[in-house]
Structure formats: structure tokens, C-alpha cells
Amino acid sequence: MTDVAERLITALGEDSADTGIVFSAVYQPVGGPGGTVMPPTFPTSEEQRIAARREGRFPRPYLFEERWVDGTRRSTVVVDQVPSQANRVEEALLDARDCGRLPLPLFELEVKEHGVRLTSLDFPHRFADAYLRDSEVGGVRFDKSEVGRALRSATAADVRPLFEREPYSLVFGAWDSHRKGRPLKLPRIYTSSMFGLEPLDGGRQAGKLDPVNLSGAIDDKAKAESDWRFLPEGAKRTGGRLSEIGHGNIAPNPGHGGVTVDEIRRRGWVSFAGLRRLRFGDVSPEAALLGRATLAALALAGDRLAFGRASVWLRSGCDLTRISDEVGIEQAGGQVEALAVTAADAVAAFVALRERAATAGLPMAGDVVPVTPTPQLAAAIRYAVTQAVGDGE
């Protein structure tokens, strides 16, 4: 048993004063302080657009908010939200699983002819996802298959089926909102987010130069990938501009230009109170404790795999260099005990705890259960990857 594993068992014990694992990090844009970063964008309301026009600026599609930071009220901008950070951790876990570093259970849906692969660590609603509901296992609809019925038998008093086959739902949360009845709601026990301090608006004039400066028009922009017809300037135009299918110059036009910030911070935690609320049926108290410690180690391993590196890539225009990074165990009263843990340490702790929980009567699978999309879901996937217009970034 590793030191980290033993510490997690102690932390989650009955008489422990520990409240959670906390993560605290500072980042700056790759290239140095003052560099522009691109926060996530969101639709702007008509009121926001009117206000922007009145003030002579471009509508800001970012999330700005006031926060208390180090005891001072500060202006901040959201750089990465909680669900997005969870997805980054799930992506890191999947990479580690695919590389053989982590023994984890997976559901795997593939449409090989189109290169589509979706797993338990990709499904947006995790165990409750519509991709699983609309798939089959061995020719049987997922919800009626043996493994599907086992998942659906999970209750607040007994989450063993999820621990065995879909532990990610217990760590990152899940809500079965597309089935009838009173479905199980699982709050996340792992949370992380990033924000920038004192954001200043950037500006951008986006345009495009065509090396030959093509001019004229096209008969039908819907024919972009087939036999569209060129219409020279002066011809009757019934189709569209060449720029609509990727040719010709585009004059510079204003667009959102990101922000510069004083610094970027990440805050995250694993909630021991949330883990203690999980129930595992009639297993022994020792097995339940080991199960909770295993889930804590899984969250810790995912966090270290995703954020324990020298830099992170969040999206185009948002590469960040890590300036500092601290992990600790918070205790009642607010003090934090530093926890020296690398990704390898956290993975080793998870493996050790998983094995010990299994010995105590609480197993977690490590195999892959392939699922096959129903004909209607397969048709929707084929359309999405061959015909439908993407959503962009």
C-alpha cells in the first residue's frame, strides 16, 4: 500500500478531521505575462449587443464575474468552467487507460467505418447517457441487457453497480434526465475551474487575403464540395459570393479578441463529505471505506494526469504555462496539509486501493464492454460525420 493510499484511507475514516483534497495553481499565457488568452465564448443577449453598440465596442462573449480573491474583491473572467475541467480530466484518464497505465472499466461504442469511438469517459451524461440508452449489448437494448439492468439498479443506498462498471459517474456526477420515473442524481465529488484576474478586453480585425484575389460569384453555395458554377463580375447573381465557399478576399471585420489578465488561477477539490455520503449496500465498513478511498484516488489521479504537467492547452489561443501548483488535504479550521503527489504516485495509489477494495468485497471491473448503436443512432452518427455542418470551435 502506498503512502498516498494510506493517507486517503486515514482521511476518509470515521474520526478524521480532513475535509477534502484541494488543488491550487497559478498560470500565465505561454510566451509570458500580458499575452492574450481566449476564454470560452457564449451567446450574447440582445441587451448586451445594444449596450456594446452604444459604447462603440464589440459585444463581449465571455463570462465576467466578481470574486473574493485572497480577501480582496476582484474582477475576473472565466477561463475554464467546471464541466469543461471534468472533461479534461476524463480525457486524461482515457489516455492513461488506453496506454495501459490504469485498469478501468469502459463501455465502448464504435462506428469504425467513420472513425467514431465513444467511451464511458466521453459520454456527456456518463452512466445515464443517451448514447448508451440507444445502443445494444449482444443484440439486446442496453437498458434491458444484463449490464444495463445492473447499472439501472443502482440507488442512493447502494451504488455498487456504478462503482463496478461506471465509477466516473460517482466522481464527476450524473443525472438521468431523459428517462421516466425518479432517476438517480449523483452530485460531483470532484470540482475544478480556472479564472483570470483583472481582465482587459482585447481587439481583433479578422480578414483573409486570397493570393490570386479571385473575384466574381457562384451559382449555388450549397455546391461547394461539388460542381458549383463560376459567375464573372457583371453576370446576373442568383447564388452567392466566392468567399462563401472559401475563395476571394474577406475584408477585415471586428471580432472578439480575447483578454489579457493579471494572472490565471485554478481552484479544485475532492469533497470528502460527498464521498462519505456514498453507500455501498451491505458491504463491510472496511470495504465501504476502501471504496471511497479508491474513488478519491481516481479523482486525484485524473487531476494529476490532466494538470500535473508544465503546461495545459485549453483551446485555440489559450495555451498556459504553470507557474505554481499545490496539492493538499484540507482540515477542519481551514488549514491545508501539503500532499506531495505526482501523477505516478496517484495512479499507484488508485491501483493499490482498487485491489484492496476488491479483496474486501467491492470489486471494480477493468474490461471493455462493447456496445452497438441502434440503427437510428447509427444513421444519426453517419449523418453527423458526413453531412451535417459542424459547430466550429
Order of alpha helices (4+ residues) and beta strands (2+ residues): alpha-beta-alpha-beta-beta-alpha-beta-beta-alpha-beta-beta-alpha-alpha-alpha-beta-beta-beta-beta-beta-beta-beta-beta-beta-alpha-alpha-beta-beta-beta-alpha-beta-alpha
